[in-house]
Amino acid sequence: MEELFSSLLFLTFVNGAFALAMVYYAKEIYTVKSQYENMLVSQSSLQNQQTVQNQMLREKADDLDMLIMDIQTKMEEDKYADLAEINNKIRSLELVLENHAKSWTLEQAFEQKVMESIANIKQWMKKMGDDPTLIRGY
């Protein structure tokens, strides 16, 4: 009888440990899933911002092309009389374009980091799907 009781006690302990492990892994999976969803929302937001900024950059480049054409026409009409004012306008437009190009480069780097993080999360989720107990990893 005592052997049956000790076996029953051992099985109860094992069952409790298994239940705790299942609750822990369910919580971790939910956490990873919510982080993954947040990462996707962040990526979508960044892509939208990048699209808007790229459009703005294209518009500024078009404005710069039009300004250059206007300047060339005016300079030909004025026989290149007012170069200082024209140079200041060109410098200000170049500065705007450089700032947009720098921000676009920074956003590209951040998007790359986001994509790498998403890939890592997907890889971890695959590992969890293949071996939810993570015993084979040891």
C-alpha positions in Angstrom: 0.0 0.0 0.0 2.8 2.4 0.9 4.5 1.6 -2.5 1.3 2.5 -4.3 1.0 5.7 -2.3 4.6 6.7 -3.1 4.0 5.8 -6.8 0.9 7.9 -6.8 2.7 10.8 -5.1 5.5 10.6 -7.7 3.0 10.6 -10.6 1.3 13.6 -9.0 4.6 15.4 -8.8 5.4 14.6 -12.4 2.0 15.7 -13.5 2.3 19.0 -11.7 5.8 19.7 -13.2 4.4 18.9 -16.6 1.5 21.2 -16.1 3.8 24.0 -14.9 6.0 23.5 -18.0 3.0 23.7 -20.3 1.7 26.9 -18.7 5.2 28.4 -19.0 5.6 27.5 -22.7 2.0 28.7 -23.4 2.9 32.1 -21.8 6.2 32.3 -23.8 4.4 31.5 -27.1 1.8 34.1 -26.4 4.6 36.7 -25.6 6.5 35.8 -28.8 3.3 36.0 -30.9 2.4 39.4 -29.5 6.0 40.7 -30.1 5.8 39.3 -33.6 2.6 41.1 -34.3 4.0 44.4 -32.8 7.0 44.0 -35.1 4.8 43.5 -38.1 2.8 46.7 -37.2 6.1 48.6 -36.7 7.4 47.4 -40.1 4.2 48.4 -41.8 4.3 51.8 -40.2 8.0 52.2 -41.3 7.2 51.2 -44.8 4.3 53.7 -45.0 6.6 56.5 -43.7 9.3 55.5 -46.1 6.8 55.6 -49.0 5.7 59.1 -48.0 9.3 60.3 -47.6 10.4 58.8 -50.9 7.5 60.6 -52.6 8.6 63.8 -50.9 12.1 63.2 -52.0 11.0 62.7 -55.6 8.9 65.9 -55.5 11.9 67.8 -54.1 14.1 66.3 -56.9 11.5 67.4 -59.5 11.4 70.8 -57.9 15.1 71.0 -58.1 15.1 70.0 -61.8 12.5 72.7 -62.5 14.5 75.3 -60.5 17.6 74.4 -62.4 15.8 74.8 -65.7 14.3 78.1 -64.6 17.7 79.3 -63.4 19.4 78.3 -66.7 16.7 80.2 -68.6 16.9 83.2 -66.4 20.7 83.2 -66.5 20.6 83.1 -70.3 18.1 86.0 -70.4 20.0 88.0 -67.8 23.4 87.1 -69.3 24.4 85.5 -65.9 23.9 88.7 -63.9 22.5 87.5 -60.5 24.5 84.3 -59.7 24.7 84.8 -55.9 21.0 84.6 -55.3 20.7 81.6 -57.6 23.5 79.8 -55.9 21.9 80.4 -52.5 18.6 78.8 -53.8 20.5 75.9 -55.2 22.4 75.3 -51.9 19.2 75.4 -49.9 17.6 72.8 -52.2 20.7 70.6 -52.1 20.6 70.8 -48.3 17.0 69.7 -48.2 17.8 66.8 -50.6 20.8 65.7 -48.5 18.7 65.7 -45.3 16.0 63.5 -47.0 18.6 61.2 -48.4 20.2 60.8 -44.9 16.9 60.0 -43.2 16.1 57.5 -46.0 19.4 55.8 -45.4 18.7 55.6 -41.6 15.3 54.2 -42.2 16.6 51.6 -44.5 19.1 50.5 -41.8 16.3 50.4 -39.2 14.0 48.4 -41.6 16.9 45.9 -42.1 17.1 45.5 -38.3 13.4 45.0 -38.1 13.5 42.3 -40.8 16.3 40.5 -39.0 14.4 40.6 -35.8 11.3 39.2 -37.5 13.5 36.4 -39.1 14.9 35.5 -35.6 11.4 35.4 -34.1 10.2 33.2 -37.0 13.1 30.9 -36.5 12.5 30.7 -32.8 8.8 30.0 -33.4 9.8 27.2 -35.8 12.1 25.7 -33.1 9.2 25.9 -30.6 6.9 24.2 -33.2 9.5 21.4 -33.9 10.4 20.8 -30.2 8.0 22.6 -27.8 9.9 21.3 -24.7 13.3 22.4 -26.1 14.8 19.2 -24.7 16.5 18.3 -28.0 18.4 21.6 -27.9 20.5 20.4 -24.9 
